[in-house]
Amino acid sequence: MIVSELAELKPILTVLVLPPAGPLLLMALGGWWAWQGRRIGRWLLCIAMLSLWLLSSNAVAVWLGQKMVPVPPPLAPSEIAATLKMHNIQAIVILGGGLQPTAPEYGTAQPSADAAARIRYGAWLARQSHLPLAFAGGIGWANQGEKGAPTEGDVTRQMLSQDYNLPLRWVDDQSRDTAENAEQIRALLARDGIQRIALVTSAWHMPRAAQLFSAAGFTVLQAPTNFAAATQRPLLEWLPSPPGLQASQRVLREWLALKITRARGN
Protein backbone atom coordinates (compact mmCIF):
# COMPACT_ATOMS: atom_id res chain seq x y z
CA MET A 1 0.00 0.00 0.00
CA ILE A 2 2.79 2.42 0.96
CA VAL A 3 4.76 1.53 -2.18
CA SER A 4 1.68 2.17 -4.32
CA GLU A 5 1.06 5.55 -2.67
CA LEU A 6 4.69 6.57 -3.19
CA ALA A 7 4.55 5.49 -6.83
CA GLU A 8 1.52 7.69 -7.39
CA LEU A 9 3.72 10.67 -6.48
CA LYS A 10 5.90 10.00 -9.54
CA PRO A 11 4.00 12.33 -11.91
CA ILE A 12 4.12 15.18 -9.38
CA LEU A 13 7.81 14.77 -8.59
CA THR A 14 8.61 14.45 -12.29
CA VAL A 15 6.80 17.69 -13.13
CA LEU A 16 8.62 19.55 -10.34
CA VAL A 17 12.06 18.41 -11.51
CA LEU A 18 11.67 18.83 -15.27
CA PRO A 19 11.21 22.07 -17.24
CA PRO A 20 9.45 24.39 -17.03
CA ALA A 21 8.77 23.83 -13.30
CA GLY A 22 12.40 23.02 -12.44
CA PRO A 23 13.88 26.24 -13.90
CA LEU A 24 10.94 28.27 -12.56
CA LEU A 25 11.53 26.97 -9.03
CA LEU A 26 15.22 27.77 -9.41
CA MET A 27 14.23 31.22 -10.63
CA ALA A 28 12.04 31.74 -7.56
CA LEU A 29 14.88 30.70 -5.26
CA GLY A 30 17.26 33.02 -7.07
CA GLY A 31 14.79 35.87 -6.82
CA TRP A 32 14.40 35.30 -3.08
CA TRP A 33 18.15 35.31 -2.49
CA ALA A 34 18.63 38.34 -4.76
CA TRP A 35 15.97 40.20 -2.77
CA GLN A 36 17.98 39.40 0.36
CA GLY A 37 21.04 40.93 -1.28
CA ARG A 38 22.89 37.67 -1.91
CA ARG A 39 24.99 37.66 -5.09
CA ILE A 40 24.29 33.99 -5.76
CA GLY A 41 20.63 34.91 -6.21
CA ARG A 42 21.39 36.99 -9.30
CA TRP A 43 23.48 34.15 -10.73
CA LEU A 44 20.69 31.66 -10.14
CA LEU A 45 18.21 33.98 -11.85
CA CYS A 46 20.42 34.22 -14.94
CA ILE A 47 21.09 30.47 -15.01
CA ALA A 48 17.39 29.65 -14.59
CA MET A 49 16.26 32.02 -17.35
CA LEU A 50 18.96 30.83 -19.75
CA SER A 51 18.20 27.16 -19.05
CA LEU A 52 14.47 27.71 -19.56
CA TRP A 53 15.15 29.44 -22.89
CA LEU A 54 17.49 26.70 -24.11
CA LEU A 55 15.31 23.82 -22.94
CA SER A 56 12.36 25.40 -24.74
CA SER A 57 14.16 25.34 -28.10
CA ASN A 58 13.82 22.39 -30.45
CA ALA A 59 17.52 22.55 -31.38
CA VAL A 60 18.52 21.80 -27.80
CA ALA A 61 15.85 19.10 -27.51
CA VAL A 62 17.23 17.34 -30.60
CA TRP A 63 20.80 17.64 -29.25
CA LEU A 64 19.75 16.23 -25.86
CA GLY A 65 18.04 13.33 -27.60
CA GLN A 66 21.23 12.52 -29.49
CA LYS A 67 23.55 12.80 -26.49
CA MET A 68 21.57 11.61 -23.47
CA VAL A 69 19.45 8.73 -24.77
CA PRO A 70 20.95 5.94 -26.95
CA VAL A 71 18.28 6.08 -29.65
CA PRO A 72 18.31 3.02 -31.95
CA PRO A 73 18.20 3.41 -35.73
CA PRO A 74 14.91 2.90 -37.60
CA LEU A 75 14.14 -0.32 -39.40
CA ALA A 76 14.74 -0.09 -43.14
CA PRO A 77 11.29 0.60 -44.68
CA SER A 78 11.99 -1.39 -47.83
CA GLU A 79 13.04 -4.47 -45.85
CA ILE A 80 10.40 -4.61 -43.14
CA ALA A 81 8.84 -7.95 -44.03
CA ALA A 82 12.22 -9.59 -44.58
CA THR A 83 13.62 -8.17 -41.32
CA LEU A 84 10.71 -9.41 -39.23
CA LYS A 85 10.87 -12.82 -40.88
CA MET A 86 14.65 -13.04 -40.40
CA HIS A 87 14.24 -12.44 -36.65
CA ASN A 88 11.34 -14.92 -36.44
CA ILE A 89 9.06 -12.29 -34.99
CA GLN A 90 5.75 -13.72 -33.79
CA ALA A 91 3.82 -10.55 -32.88
CA ILE A 92 3.99 -6.77 -32.91
CA VAL A 93 3.61 -5.03 -29.55
CA ILE A 94 2.61 -1.35 -29.52
CA LEU A 95 3.27 0.64 -26.37
CA GLY A 96 0.76 3.24 -25.25
CA GLY A 97 1.66 6.91 -25.15
CA GLY A 98 -1.22 8.59 -23.35
CA LEU A 99 -4.74 9.75 -24.08
CA GLN A 100 -6.54 12.89 -25.05
CA PRO A 101 -9.42 12.39 -22.57
CA THR A 102 -11.83 14.72 -24.37
CA ALA A 103 -12.05 15.02 -28.14
CA PRO A 104 -15.41 16.70 -28.84
CA GLU A 105 -15.02 16.37 -32.61
CA TYR A 106 -15.03 12.56 -32.17
CA GLY A 107 -17.29 12.39 -29.15
CA THR A 108 -14.87 10.09 -27.33
CA ALA A 109 -11.31 9.91 -26.03
CA GLN A 110 -8.49 9.73 -28.59
CA PRO A 111 -4.82 8.71 -28.47
CA SER A 112 -2.28 11.44 -27.80
CA ALA A 113 -0.02 12.52 -30.66
CA ASP A 114 2.73 10.18 -29.44
CA ALA A 115 0.33 7.26 -29.08
CA ALA A 116 -1.22 7.87 -32.50
CA ALA A 117 2.24 7.81 -34.13
CA ARG A 118 3.01 4.49 -32.45
CA ILE A 119 -0.33 2.98 -33.43
CA ARG A 120 0.06 4.07 -37.04
CA TYR A 121 3.54 2.57 -37.28
CA GLY A 122 2.44 -0.64 -35.59
CA ALA A 123 -0.46 -0.92 -38.03
CA TRP A 124 1.91 -0.38 -40.97
CA LEU A 125 4.24 -3.11 -39.69
CA ALA A 126 1.29 -5.46 -39.27
CA ARG A 127 0.14 -4.89 -42.84
CA GLN A 128 3.63 -5.41 -44.21
CA SER A 129 4.20 -8.62 -42.25
CA HIS A 130 0.68 -9.99 -41.59
CA LEU A 131 1.65 -10.46 -37.93
CA PRO A 132 -0.87 -10.13 -35.06
CA LEU A 133 -0.99 -7.00 -32.95
CA ALA A 134 -0.74 -6.55 -29.18
CA PHE A 135 -1.11 -3.35 -27.19
CA ALA A 136 0.43 -2.57 -23.81
CA GLY A 137 -0.97 0.50 -22.12
CA GLY A 138 -3.36 1.00 -19.24
CA ILE A 139 -4.34 3.99 -17.18
CA GLY A 140 -1.02 5.37 -15.95
CA TRP A 141 0.00 6.72 -12.57
CA ALA A 142 -0.99 10.27 -13.55
CA ASN A 143 -4.62 9.21 -14.09
CA GLN A 144 -5.08 7.14 -10.97
CA GLY A 145 -8.19 8.15 -9.07
CA GLU A 146 -10.12 9.35 -12.12
CA LYS A 147 -13.15 7.10 -12.05
CA GLY A 148 -14.48 6.05 -15.41
CA ALA A 149 -11.37 7.18 -17.26
CA PRO A 150 -11.02 5.20 -20.52
CA THR A 151 -8.06 2.92 -20.95
CA GLU A 152 -5.61 3.23 -23.78
CA GLY A 153 -6.40 -0.34 -24.74
CA ASP A 154 -10.04 0.45 -25.47
CA VAL A 155 -9.18 3.56 -27.47
CA THR A 156 -6.45 1.79 -29.44
CA ARG A 157 -8.68 -1.16 -30.27
CA GLN A 158 -11.29 1.23 -31.63
CA MET A 159 -8.76 3.22 -33.66
CA LEU A 160 -7.15 0.14 -35.20
CA SER A 161 -10.56 -1.23 -36.13
CA GLN A 162 -12.10 1.96 -37.52
CA ASP A 163 -9.07 3.63 -39.12
CA TYR A 164 -6.94 0.65 -40.17
CA ASN A 165 -9.38 -2.25 -40.30
CA LEU A 166 -7.01 -4.33 -38.18
CA PRO A 167 -7.88 -6.49 -35.15
CA LEU A 168 -6.09 -6.19 -31.83
CA ARG A 169 -5.53 -9.69 -30.46
CA TRP A 170 -4.00 -8.93 -27.06
CA VAL A 171 -4.61 -5.90 -24.84
CA ASP A 172 -3.08 -4.88 -21.53
CA ASP A 173 -5.29 -2.17 -20.06
CA GLN A 174 -4.26 -2.32 -16.40
CA SER A 175 -0.64 -1.15 -16.41
CA ARG A 176 0.57 2.09 -14.88
CA ASP A 177 4.09 2.27 -16.30
CA THR A 178 6.43 0.60 -18.78
CA ALA A 179 7.64 -2.04 -16.32
CA GLU A 180 4.07 -3.17 -15.68
CA ASN A 181 3.41 -3.07 -19.46
CA ALA A 182 6.17 -5.63 -19.95
CA GLU A 183 4.94 -7.90 -17.15
CA GLN A 184 1.26 -7.76 -18.09
CA ILE A 185 1.67 -8.30 -21.83
CA ARG A 186 4.21 -11.08 -21.22
CA ALA A 187 1.60 -12.98 -19.21
CA LEU A 188 -0.94 -12.55 -22.02
CA LEU A 189 1.35 -13.54 -24.89
CA ALA A 190 2.89 -16.48 -23.04
CA ARG A 191 -0.47 -18.26 -23.23
CA ASP A 192 -0.07 -18.39 -27.00
CA GLY A 193 3.63 -19.18 -26.96
CA ILE A 194 4.64 -15.69 -28.12
CA GLN A 195 8.19 -14.81 -27.08
CA ARG A 196 9.78 -12.99 -30.03
CA ILE A 197 8.27 -9.56 -30.61
CA ALA A 198 8.76 -6.37 -32.57
CA LEU A 199 8.39 -3.59 -30.01
CA VAL A 200 6.91 -0.30 -31.24
CA THR A 201 7.38 2.89 -29.26
CA SER A 202 8.82 6.37 -29.66
CA ALA A 203 12.55 6.45 -30.40
CA TRP A 204 13.38 8.35 -27.20
CA HIS A 205 11.45 5.76 -25.14
CA MET A 206 12.88 2.67 -26.84
CA PRO A 207 16.12 2.09 -24.85
CA ARG A 208 14.34 1.72 -21.51
CA ALA A 209 11.32 -0.06 -23.00
CA ALA A 210 13.48 -2.64 -24.77
CA GLN A 211 15.47 -3.22 -21.58
CA LEU A 212 12.33 -3.80 -19.50
CA PHE A 213 10.70 -6.08 -22.08
CA SER A 214 13.89 -8.12 -22.42
CA ALA A 215 14.02 -8.45 -18.63
CA ALA A 216 10.42 -9.72 -18.71
CA GLY A 217 11.49 -12.60 -20.95
CA PHE A 218 10.92 -11.32 -24.48
CA THR A 219 13.33 -11.45 -27.39
CA VAL A 220 12.93 -7.90 -28.68
CA LEU A 221 13.36 -6.45 -32.14
CA GLN A 222 13.33 -2.68 -31.66
CA ALA A 223 10.96 -0.87 -34.02
CA PRO A 224 11.24 2.81 -33.04
CA THR A 225 9.14 5.61 -34.45
CA ASN A 226 8.51 9.31 -33.80
CA PHE A 227 12.17 10.41 -34.01
CA ALA A 228 13.16 13.89 -32.84
CA ALA A 229 14.35 16.07 -35.71
CA ALA A 230 14.76 19.67 -36.79
CA THR A 231 11.50 20.92 -38.28
CA GLN A 232 12.04 24.66 -38.86
CA ARG A 233 14.59 27.14 -40.16
CA PRO A 234 17.85 27.16 -38.14
CA LEU A 235 17.09 30.43 -36.35
CA LEU A 236 13.59 29.30 -35.35
CA GLU A 237 15.03 26.05 -34.00
CA TRP A 238 16.84 28.08 -31.31
CA LEU A 239 13.82 30.14 -30.28
CA PRO A 240 11.57 28.97 -27.40
CA SER A 241 8.47 27.09 -28.47
CA PRO A 242 5.93 24.72 -26.86
CA PRO A 243 7.03 21.77 -29.07
CA GLY A 244 10.66 22.38 -28.13
CA LEU A 245 9.85 22.46 -24.43
CA GLN A 246 7.78 19.29 -24.70
CA ALA A 247 10.56 17.50 -26.59
CA SER A 248 13.13 18.47 -23.93
CA GLN A 249 10.77 17.27 -21.21
CA ARG A 250 10.46 13.88 -22.87
CA VAL A 251 14.19 13.36 -23.31
CA LEU A 252 15.09 14.47 -19.79
CA ARG A 253 12.30 12.42 -18.23
CA GLU A 254 13.38 9.35 -20.16
CA TRP A 255 17.04 9.91 -19.26
CA LEU A 256 16.15 10.03 -15.57
CA ALA A 257 13.91 6.97 -15.84
CA LEU A 258 16.61 5.05 -17.72
CA LYS A 259 19.16 5.86 -15.00
CA ILE A 260 16.75 4.71 -12.29
CA THR A 261 15.91 1.51 -14.16
CA ARG A 262 19.58 0.64 -14.60
CA ALA A 263 20.35 1.46 -10.95
CA ARG A 264 17.65 -0.98 -9.88
CA GLY A 265 19.18 -3.63 -12.10
CA ASN A 266 15.99 -4.19 -14.16
ZAMAR-48937 format. One record per residue: x, y, z of N, C-alpha, C in turn. Coordinates in steps of 0.1 Angstrom, whole numbers, padded with zeros to 4 digits, always signed. Layout:
<fivexs>
XYZXYZXYZ;...
</fivexs>
This chain:
<fivexs>
+0008-0012+0000+0000+0000+0000+0009+0013+0000;+0019+0013+0009+0028+0024+0010+0036+0026-0003;+0040+0015-0009+0048+0015-0022+0039+0021-0033;+0026+0017-0033+0017+0022-0043+0015+0037-0042;+0013+0041-0029+0011+0055-0027+0023+0064-0031;+0035+0059-0028+0047+0066-0032+0048+0066-0047;+0045+0055-0054+0045+0055-0068+0036+0065-0075;+0025+0067-0068+0015+0077-0074+0020+0091-0073;+0031+0093-0065+0037+0107-0065+0047+0109-0077;+0049+0099-0084+0059+0100-0095+0056+0111-0105;+0043+0112-0110+0040+0123-0119+0042+0137-0113;+0039+0139-0100+0041+0152-0094+0056+0155-0093;+0064+0145-0088+0078+0148-0086+0085+0150-0099;+0080+0143-0110+0086+0145-0123+0084+0159-0128;+0071+0163-0127+0068+0177-0131+0076+0188-0124;+0079+0186-0111+0086+0196-0103+0101+0196-0107;+0106+0185-0112+0121+0184-0115+0123+0189-0129;+0114+0185-0138+0117+0188-0153+0112+0202-0156;+0117+0208-0168+0112+0221-0172+0097+0220-0177;+0090+0231-0175+0094+0244-0170+0095+0246-0155;+0089+0236-0147+0088+0238-0133+0101+0239-0126;+0111+0230-0131+0124+0230-0124+0131+0244-0125;+0133+0249-0138+0139+0262-0139+0131+0273-0132;+0117+0272-0132+0109+0283-0126+0111+0283-0111;+0112+0271-0105+0115+0270-0090+0129+0275-0087;+0139+0272-0096+0152+0278-0094+0152+0293-0095;+0144+0298-0105+0142+0312-0106+0136+0319-0094;+0126+0312-0088+0120+0317-0076+0130+0318-0064;+0139+0307-0063+0149+0307-0053+0159+0318-0055;+0163+0320-0068+0173+0330-0071+0167+0344-0068;+0154+0346-0071+0148+0359-0068+0147+0362-0053;+0145+0351-0045+0144+0353-0031+0158+0357-0025;+0168+0350-0030+0181+0353-0025+0186+0367-0030;+0183+0370-0042+0186+0383-0048+0180+0394-0040;+0167+0392-0036+0160+0402-0028+0166+0404-0014;+0173+0393-0009+0180+0394+0004+0194+0400+0002;+0197+0403-0010+0210+0409-0013+0222+0399-0015;+0219+0387-0017+0229+0377-0019+0232+0376-0034;+0245+0377-0037+0250+0377-0051+0246+0364-0058;+0246+0353-0051+0243+0340-0058+0229+0340-0063;+0220+0348-0057+0206+0349-0062+0206+0354-0076;+0214+0364-0079+0214+0370-0093+0219+0360-0103;+0230+0352-0099+0235+0342-0107+0224+0331-0110;+0217+0327-0100+0207+0317-0101+0196+0321-0111;+0192+0334-0110+0182+0340-0118+0187+0339-0133;+0199+0343-0136+0204+0342-0149+0205+0328-0155;+0210+0319-0146+0211+0305-0150+0197+0299-0153;+0187+0302-0144+0174+0296-0146+0167+0302-0159;+0169+0315-0161+0163+0320-0173+0169+0315-0186;+0183+0314-0186+0190+0308-0198+0186+0294-0200;+0185+0286-0189+0182+0272-0191+0168+0270-0196;+0158+0278-0191+0145+0277-0196+0144+0281-0210;+0151+0291-0215+0152+0294-0229+0157+0283-0237;+0169+0278-0233+0175+0267-0241+0166+0254-0242;+0161+0250-0230+0153+0238-0229+0140+0240-0237;+0136+0252-0240+0124+0254-0247+0126+0255-0262;+0139+0253-0267+0142+0253-0281+0143+0239-0286;+0138+0237-0298+0138+0224-0305+0152+0220-0308;+0161+0229-0311+0175+0226-0314+0182+0219-0302;+0180+0224-0290+0185+0218-0278+0179+0205-0275;+0166+0204-0277+0158+0191-0275+0164+0180-0284;+0167+0183-0297+0172+0173-0306+0186+0169-0301;+0194+0179-0297+0208+0176-0293+0208+0168-0280;+0199+0170-0271+0197+0162-0259+0194+0148-0262;+0185+0147-0272+0180+0133-0276+0192+0125-0282;+0201+0132-0289+0212+0125-0295+0223+0122-0285;+0225+0130-0274+0236+0128-0265+0232+0120-0252;+0219+0121-0248+0216+0116-0235+0208+0103-0235;+0202+0100-0246+0194+0087-0248+0200+0080-0260;+0204+0067-0258+0209+0059-0269+0198+0055-0279;+0194+0064-0287+0183+0061-0297+0187+0051-0307;+0180+0040-0309+0183+0030-0319+0179+0035-0333;+0186+0030-0344+0182+0034-0357+0169+0028-0361;+0162+0035-0371+0149+0029-0376+0151+0016-0384;+0141+0008-0385+0141-0003-0394+0141+0002-0408;+0148-0005-0417+0147-0001-0431+0133-0003-0437;+0127+0007-0442+0113+0006-0447+0111-0004-0458;+0121-0005-0467+0120-0014-0478+0122-0029-0475;+0127-0031-0462+0130-0045-0459+0123-0049-0446;+0111-0043-0444+0104-0046-0431+0100-0061-0431;+0093-0066-0441+0088-0079-0440+0100-0089-0439;+0111-0087-0446+0122-0096-0446+0129-0095-0432;+0130-0083-0426+0136-0082-0413+0128-0089-0402;+0115-0087-0402+0107-0094-0392+0108-0109-0394;+0108-0114-0406+0109-0128-0409+0122-0134-0405;+0133-0126-0407+0147-0130-0404+0148-0132-0389;+0141-0124-0381+0142-0124-0367+0132-0133-0360;+0124-0140-0369+0113-0149-0364+0104-0142-0355;+0100-0130-0358+0091-0123-0350+0077-0129-0351;+0071-0131-0339+0057-0137-0338+0046-0127-0336;+0049-0115-0331+0038-0106-0329+0044-0092-0328;+0036-0082-0330+0040-0068-0329+0033-0062-0317;+0041-0056-0308+0036-0050-0295+0038-0035-0296;+0026-0028-0295+0026-0013-0295+0025-0009-0281;+0034+0001-0277+0033+0006-0264+0024+0019-0264;+0016+0021-0254+0008+0032-0253+0016+0045-0250;+0010+0056-0253+0017+0069-0252+0008+0080-0246;-0003+0076-0240-0012+0086-0233-0025+0088-0241;-0034+0095-0235-0047+0097-0241-0051+0112-0241;-0059+0116-0251-0065+0129-0250-0079+0126-0245;-0082+0128-0232-0094+0124-0226-0107+0129-0232;-0106+0141-0238-0118+0147-0244-0115+0152-0258;-0122+0146-0267-0121+0150-0281-0135+0152-0287;-0140+0165-0285-0154+0167-0288-0157+0164-0303;-0147+0166-0312-0150+0164-0326-0153+0149-0329;-0148+0140-0320-0150+0126-0322-0161+0121-0312;-0163+0128-0301-0173+0124-0292-0168+0113-0282;-0155+0111-0282-0149+0101-0273-0134+0104-0272;-0127+0097-0262-0113+0099-0260-0105+0095-0273;-0094+0101-0275-0085+0097-0286-0071+0096-0281;-0062+0088-0288-0048+0087-0285-0041+0101-0285;-0031+0102-0277-0023+0114-0278-0015+0114-0291;-0008+0125-0294+0000+0125-0307+0010+0114-0307;+0017+0112-0295+0027+0102-0294+0021+0088-0297;+0010+0086-0290+0003+0073-0291-0002+0070-0305;-0007+0080-0311-0012+0079-0325-0001+0075-0335;+0011+0081-0333+0022+0078-0341+0027+0064-0339;+0026+0059-0327+0030+0045-0325+0020+0035-0331;+0007+0038-0329-0003+0030-0334-0002+0029-0350;+0000+0041-0356+0001+0041-0370+0012+0032-0375;+0024+0033-0369+0035+0026-0373+0033+0011-0370;+0027+0008-0359+0024-0006-0356+0015-0012-0366;+0005-0005-0370-0005-0009-0380+0002-0011-0394;+0012-0002-0397+0019-0004-0410+0028-0016-0409;+0034-0019-0398+0042-0031-0397+0034-0044-0398;+0022-0043-0392+0013-0055-0393+0008-0057-0407;+0006-0047-0415+0001-0049-0428+0013-0054-0437;+0025-0050-0434+0036-0054-0442+0040-0069-0439;+0037-0073-0427+0042-0086-0422+0031-0096-0420;+0018-0091-0419+0007-0100-0416+0008-0107-0402;+0015-0100-0393+0016-0105-0379+0005-0099-0370;+0002-0106-0360-0009-0101-0351-0004-0090-0342;-0013-0082-0337-0010-0070-0329-0013-0072-0315;-0005-0066-0306-0007-0066-0292-0005-0051-0288;-0012-0047-0277-0011-0034-0272-0009-0034-0257;+0001-0026-0252+0004-0026-0238+0003-0011-0234;-0007-0008-0226-0010+0005-0221-0022+0005-0213;-0022+0010-0201-0034+0010-0192-0038+0024-0189;-0038+0027-0176-0043+0040-0172-0032+0050-0169;-0021+0045-0163-0010+0054-0160-0011+0060-0146;+0000+0062-0139+0000+0067-0126-0006+0081-0125;-0005+0089-0136-0010+0103-0135-0025+0103-0136;-0032+0092-0140-0046+0092-0141-0053+0084-0130;-0045+0079-0120-0051+0071-0110-0061+0080-0102;-0072+0074-0098-0082+0082-0091-0093+0088-0099;-0091+0088-0112-0101+0093-0121-0111+0082-0125;-0122+0082-0118-0132+0071-0120-0138+0072-0134;-0139+0061-0141-0145+0061-0154-0136+0065-0165;-0123+0068-0162-0114+0072-0173-0112+0060-0182;-0112+0063-0195-0110+0052-0205-0096+0047-0205;-0094+0035-0209-0081+0029-0209-0075+0031-0224;-0062+0031-0225-0056+0032-0238-0059+0020-0246;-0061+0009-0240-0064-0003-0247-0077-0002-0255;-0087+0003-0248-0100+0004-0255-0100+0014-0266;-0093+0025-0264-0092+0036-0275-0084+0030-0287;-0073+0023-0284-0064+0018-0294-0072+0007-0302;-0079-0001-0296-0087-0012-0303-0097-0005-0312;-0103+0005-0308-0113+0012-0316-0106+0019-0328;-0095+0025-0326-0088+0032-0337-0082+0022-0347;-0077+0011-0343-0072+0001-0352-0083-0005-0360;-0094-0006-0354-0106-0012-0361-0112-0003-0371;-0114+0010-0367-0121+0020-0375-0112+0026-0386;-0099+0029-0382-0091+0036-0391-0082+0027-0400;-0079+0015-0395-0069+0007-0402-0075-0007-0405;-0087-0010-0400-0094-0023-0403-0085-0034-0399;-0079-0033-0387-0070-0043-0382-0075-0048-0368;-0075-0060-0365-0079-0065-0352-0067-0064-0342;-0071-0062-0329-0061-0062-0318-0063-0075-0310;-0053-0084-0311-0055-0097-0305-0053-0097-0289;-0043-0090-0285-0040-0089-0271-0040-0075-0266;-0046-0073-0254-0046-0059-0248-0043-0059-0233;-0033-0051-0229-0031-0049-0215-0037-0035-0212;-0047-0035-0204-0053-0022-0201-0053-0019-0186;-0043-0025-0178-0043-0023-0164-0029-0017-0159;-0020-0016-0168-0006-0012-0164-0006+0003-0161;+0004+0007-0153+0006+0021-0149+0019+0026-0153;+0028+0018-0158+0041+0023-0163+0047+0012-0172;+0058+0015-0178+0064+0006-0188+0068-0008-0182;+0073-0008-0170+0076-0020-0163+0064-0029-0162;+0053-0024-0158+0041-0032-0157+0036-0036-0171;+0038-0027-0181+0034-0031-0195+0041-0044-0198;+0054-0044-0196+0062-0056-0199+0057-0069-0192;+0054-0068-0179+0049-0079-0172+0036-0084-0176;+0026-0074-0178+0013-0078-0181+0011-0084-0195;+0018-0078-0205+0017-0083-0218+0024-0096-0220;+0035-0098-0212+0042-0111-0212+0033-0122-0208;+0025-0120-0197+0016-0130-0192+0005-0133-0203;+0001-0123-0210-0009-0125-0220-0004-0133-0232;+0008-0129-0237+0013-0135-0249+0019-0149-0246;+0023-0152-0234+0029-0165-0230+0019-0176-0232;+0006-0173-0231-0005-0183-0232-0005-0188-0247;-0001-0180-0256-0001-0184-0270+0013-0187-0275;+0023-0188-0266+0036-0192-0270+0044-0181-0277;+0040-0168-0275+0046-0157-0281+0058-0152-0273;+0070-0152-0278+0082-0148-0271+0091-0138-0279;+0090-0139-0292+0098-0130-0300+0089-0119-0306;+0092-0107-0302+0083-0096-0306+0090-0084-0313;+0083-0077-0321+0088-0064-0326+0081-0053-0317;+0089-0046-0310+0084-0036-0300+0083-0022-0306;+0071-0016-0306+0069-0003-0312+0067+0007-0302;+0076+0017-0301+0074+0029-0293+0082+0040-0298;+0081+0052-0292+0088+0064-0297+0103+0061-0295;+0111+0067-0304+0126+0065-0304+0132+0068-0291;+0128+0079-0285+0134+0083-0272+0130+0074-0260;+0119+0067-0262+0115+0058-0251+0120+0043-0253;+0125+0040-0265+0129+0027-0268+0140+0020-0260;+0151+0028-0256+0161+0021-0249+0156+0015-0235;+0148+0022-0228+0143+0017-0215+0133+0007-0217;+0124+0009-0227+0113-0001-0230+0119-0014-0234;+0129-0014-0243+0135-0026-0248+0142-0034-0236;+0148-0026-0227+0155-0032-0216+0145-0039-0207;+0133-0032-0204+0123-0038-0195+0116-0050-0201;+0114-0050-0214+0107-0061-0221+0116-0073-0222;+0129-0070-0224+0139-0081-0224+0140-0088-0210;+0140-0079-0200+0140-0085-0186+0128-0093-0183;+0117-0090-0189+0104-0097-0187+0104-0111-0194;+0114-0113-0203+0115-0126-0210+0113-0126-0225;+0111-0114-0230+0109-0113-0245+0123-0113-0252;+0123-0118-0264+0133-0114-0274+0128-0103-0282;+0135-0092-0282+0129-0079-0287+0137-0074-0299;+0129-0072-0310+0134-0064-0321+0128-0050-0320;+0137-0041-0319+0133-0027-0317+0128-0021-0330;+0116-0015-0329+0110-0009-0340+0106+0005-0336;+0115+0015-0335+0112+0028-0330+0105+0037-0341;+0098+0046-0336+0091+0056-0345+0092+0070-0338;+0086+0080-0344+0085+0093-0338+0099+0099-0334;+0108+0099-0343+0122+0104-0340+0122+0119-0339;+0130+0124-0330+0132+0139-0328+0140+0144-0340;+0136+0155-0346+0144+0161-0357+0141+0176-0358;+0150+0183-0365+0148+0197-0368+0136+0198-0378;+0127+0208-0375+0115+0209-0383+0113+0223-0388;+0122+0233-0384+0120+0247-0389+0134+0252-0394;+0134+0265-0398+0146+0271-0402+0155+0272-0390;+0169+0272-0392+0178+0272-0381+0176+0282-0370;+0173+0294-0374+0171+0304-0363+0159+0301-0355;+0148+0296-0361+0136+0293-0354+0138+0281-0344;+0147+0272-0348+0150+0261-0340+0156+0265-0326;+0162+0276-0326+0168+0281-0313+0159+0290-0305;+0148+0293-0310+0138+0301-0303+0129+0293-0294;+0125+0298-0283+0116+0290-0274+0102+0287-0281;+0098+0275-0279+0085+0271-0285+0079+0260-0276;+0065+0258-0276+0059+0247-0269+0064+0233-0273;+0065+0231-0287+0070+0218-0291+0085+0215-0286;+0093+0226-0286+0107+0224-0281+0107+0220-0267;+0099+0227-0259+0099+0225-0244+0094+0210-0242;+0083+0206-0249+0078+0193-0247+0088+0182-0251;+0095+0185-0262+0106+0175-0266+0117+0174-0256;+0121+0185-0250+0131+0185-0239+0126+0177-0227;+0114+0180-0223+0108+0173-0212+0108+0158-0214;+0105+0153-0226+0105+0139-0229+0118+0133-0227;+0128+0139-0233+0142+0134-0233+0147+0133-0219;+0146+0144-0212+0151+0145-0198+0144+0135-0189;+0131+0134-0190+0123+0124-0182+0128+0110-0185;+0130+0107-0198+0134+0094-0202+0148+0091-0197;+0157+0101-0198+0170+0099-0193+0170+0096-0178;+0162+0103-0170+0161+0100-0156+0156+0086-0153;+0145+0083-0160+0139+0070-0158+0149+0058-0162;+0156+0061-0173+0166+0050-0177+0177+0049-0167;+0182+0059-0161+0192+0059-0150+0186+0051-0138;+0174+0054-0134+0168+0047-0123+0166+0032-0126;+0161+0029-0138+0159+0015-0142+0172+0007-0141;+0183+0013-0146+0196+0006-0146+0201+0005-0132;+0199+0015-0123+0203+0015-0110+0196+0004-0102;+0184+0001-0105+0177-0010-0099+0180-0024-0104;+0187-0024-0115+0192-0036-0121+0181-0043-0129;+0171-0036-0134+0160-0042-0142+0165-0044-0156;
</fivexs>
